[in-house]
Amino acid sequence: MLKLLFSGIAIGIANIIPGVSGGTIAFILGIYDKLTEAIGNFILAPKSKKIEYLKFLLPLFFGVGIGILLFAKVIEILYLKFPEPTSFFFIGLILASLPIILKENKDKFSKSSITAFIFGAILVLIFLYFKKSSEILEVRTEFNLFYYIKLLLCGIVGAGAMIIPGISGSMLLLILGEYYNILSYVNKLKIIPLVFVGIGVIIGIVLFSKLIAYFFSNFKNITISFITGLIIASIKGIWPGVNSSNFFVNLFSLCLGCLVVYISEKITLKKNKI
């Protein structure tokens, strides 16, 4: 339960950061298949299976909430004051996760897998092309029904991106012009706009989890290749460039990200053996 709680916190933190996908972190932590299965099949599952899913989902989602609420301000400060080391830490997470992901693909060099990989990479690059400037804009303070509907739709789209590794929900919110608004609502606990975002998030998570679970069940190798393309291309979205004056700090952050994945994988393998 503690592992699921901390996994949720990590996923919640990742969902705050433009360019980093919560789905990628779930994949790194080895809980992605279980997550999409539990959410996608929960409604139609028998009672015994529902209880099993709840034991998995409740601590995980509680951790996601903690990660978003407690670390929204921290991540904002880290990205403003230490943008390069923070970015390289997450790049380290992504790079170290690739061998773990590729190990799950038993047909990685087939024509269909390569096509899916290329398509996934191109999809992320298209999103990055349309990404708006990350300059902090004036936060919206006036609300009406149409804006609440937009927040609901943003929640659906953002949640879908949270589920799909390699596509950042925060990046899509930037494209839609609502990232800094929603981040401000979280930091200031503005309840009404957050309720509409939250309803959208629930709808989006259920819909996209069902979709991903279907593709994993029926087209696992192709789906993993597609996700690999998404994840590799997503590095471009958080690549901060290379500054020689911060080289060793950035290298340390990169290695620290890789170490986190390595330790997480070892813990997961040890648990599976037990």
C-alpha positions, -999 to +999 in steps of 0.1 A: +000+000+000+029+024+008+045+016-026+012+024-043+009+056-023+044+068-033+038+056-069+007+078-069+027+108-056+052+103-083+025+102-110+008+132-095+041+152-096+047+142-132+012+153-143+021+189-131+051+192-153+047+202-190+064+176-212+064+148-186+036+121-187+021+105-157+016+074-178+053+072-185+060+072-147+033+045-142+051+025-169+085+030-152+071+019-119+056-013-134+020-006-126+007+006-159-010-026-171-027-030-137-038+006-137-055+006-171-071-028-164-085-017-130-099+016-142-111+003-176-129-028-162-140-015-128-176-008-136-184-042-152-162-063-129-178-087-104-178-077-067-147-097-057-127-081-085-140-046-076-126-050-041-093-061-056-093-031-079-102-007-050-073-019-029-051-010-058-067+022-069-075+040-036-039+044-023-027+051-058-052+079-064-048+092-029-011+095-037-018+113-070-039+138-051-011+144-026+014+147-054-006+174-072-017+194-041+016+193-021+040+195-050+023+219-074+041+249-058+074+230-053+075+220-090+067+255-101+096+268-080+120+241-091+112+248-128+115+286-123+148+285-102+165+252-114+149+245-149+179+225-163+186+201-134+148+194-130+144+187-167+175+164-168+162+144-138+130+136-157+150+129-189+170+104-168+137+087-157+126+084-193+159+071-207+163+045-180+127+033-185+132+025-222+149-009-217+122-019-193+095-010-218+112-026-248+117-058-228+079-062-229+078-061-267+084-096-282+081-084-318+099-050-317+114-052-352+084-062-372+070-039-399+038-032-378+058-024-347+082+000-365+052+017-381+035+021-347+067+035-332+071+061-360+035+071-357+037+076-319+069+097-323+053+119-350+021+124-329+042+138-300+062+160-324+030+175-338+018+183-302+051+200-295+049+220-327+016+235-316+028+240-280+023+276-269+049+297-251+055+287-215+055+323-205+033+327-174+001+345-184-023+365-163-045+341-144-083+342-152-105+354-124-139+358-142-160+326-147-191+317-167-208+285-179-189+283-212-156+286-193-166+258-169-175+236-199-140+244-213-125+233-180-145+201-181-132+193-216-096+203-206-100+177-177-110+150-202-082+158-226-056+162-198-067+129-181-064+111-215-028+123-218-021+113-182-031+077-191-011+076-224+027+074-217+047+100-236+020+126-240+020+152-213-014+163-199+002+196-188+016+201-223-018+198-238-032+222-212-005+246-223-017+242-259-053+249-248-042+280-228-054+267-194-022+252-178-013+282-156-050+289-148-055+254-135-022+254-116-032+286-099-066+271-090-048+241-074-024+263-054-052+287-043-078+258-038-105+274-059-131+248-055-157+254-082-133+255-112-115+225-098-147+205-095-153+209-133-117+199-140-120+170-117-152+157-133-135+159-167-105+141-153-127+112-140-144+109-174-112+110-193-094+085-171-122+059-174-126+063-212-089+062-221-081+034-196-108+013-213-093+021-247-057+014-236-067-019-219-084-030-251-053-024-272-030-040-246-052-071-246-055-074-284-024-057-299+002-057-271+034-055-292+021-028-315+008-008-285+041-010-267+059+002-299+035+031-302+041+040-266+078+038-270+076+062-299+056+086-277+080+084-248+112+089-269+098+119-288+086+134-255+122+140-245+122+168-270+095+185-250+115+188-219+150+191-233+165+223-218+196+225-240+232+221-227+248+248-205+285+241-199+284+260-165+258+236-152+272+204-168+280+184-137+248+194-119+228+184-149+247+152-152+241+144-116+204+151-120+203+128-151+221+100-132+198+105-102+167+100-125+183+068-139+191+056-104+154+061-092+142+038-121+169+012-114+160+010-077+123+009-085+128-020-110+149-039-085+122-035-058+095-046-082+115-077-093+122-086-057+085-083-048+075-105-078+100-132-067+086-132-032 
